[in-house]
Amino acid sequence: MIRGGAVVLDVSDVAQAVRFYVETLGMKLVREAADGSAVVDAGEGFHIALRAGPRSTPALVHLYPKVPIAEAIAIYENRGVVFTVERTAAETVARFEDPDGNSLALVQAS
């Protein structure tokens, strides 16, 4: 019944965060607001709102690649992203951080 969704991430520099999410991760910029915040589309209607401010709550964002996870990891590593990869019988989880230390993970069922 639900499609899409959103998460809000606090970042120290919205412009720097937008560059990371758009240029490094390949997401699309949806909008920039007058208050300096921005929203990027992580795919299929899942939005990440970026707002300036101290990290108030630890964030963990799971992202599901459209290509095989090994291919996604290789592409992002080529762009400078550093991963910690865990493989189980059920799934592969490739953890990484944005420039502000927000935790993200590529997740794909095995």
N, C-alpha and C positions, 0 to 999 in steps of 0.2 A: 503494500500500500504506500510505502514511502520511497521516493526517488530523490536523490540529491541530499543536500544537507550543508551544514556550515560549521566551521570551527573558528574561534577568534584567537589569534596569537599576538601577544605583546612583543614588540620589537624595539630596539634602541633607535633604529634609523629606517623609516618606512621605505625610502627610495632605495636603500641598499637591499632591503628585504625583497622589494618588488623585482629588482635586477636578478637576485638569486632565484626566486620562484619562476620568473619569466625566462630569463636567459639561460640559467643552468638547468632548471628542471623542465622547461618547455611548456609551462602553464600559460594561460591567456589572461591578460589584464582585463577585468570586467569594468572596474571604475576606480577613480580616485576621487575622494571626497574633499570638500572645503576644509574639513578639520585635519587634513593631512593623512587620514587613513586610506587604505586601498583594499580592493577585493580582487583575488585571482581565482580563476576557474581551474580546479585540479582535474576536471574531467567528469563528464556525465552529470553535470549539475551540482557537483560537490565543490563548495566555495571555501576559500581560506581568506578570512578577513585579517588584515594586518593593521595594527594600531600602535602608535607610539606610546611607550610606557614601560615601567619595570615589569618583569615577568611576575605576575601575581600567583599563578598556579602552574605547576609543571605540566607541560603539554606533551602528549604523545599522539601523533597523527598517523594512522595507517593508510597507506596508498596502495592501490591494486593496479599493477601495470597491465597494459593491453598486450604487450609482447612477453615472451618468456623472460622470467626474472633475471636469468643469467645475461641476457641481451641488454636489459634495462640497466643492470649493474655496470656492465662494460661501457655503455654509453655515458652514464653519469660519472664513472671513474675517470673517463677520458676528459670530462669537464671539471675534474678536480674534487669530486665528492668522495669522501672516505667512508667506507662501510665496515660494519661488524656483521658478519653473516652467520646465522644459525640455521642448520638444516635438521629437520626431524622427518619421521616417516610421513607425517601429515602435511607439513608445510615448510617453506623457506621464508625466513624473515631476515631482511637486510636493513639494519639500523644505521641511521646517519643523523646529522644535526644541521640545522640552518645556521647562518652566521651569528644568531643570538643564542644558540644552544637549545632551541626547541627541538625535541626529539621527533623524528619522523622514521617511518619504516615502510619499505616495500614488502608486501606480503603476497605470497602465491601458494596455493595448495599444491602439494606434490603429486 
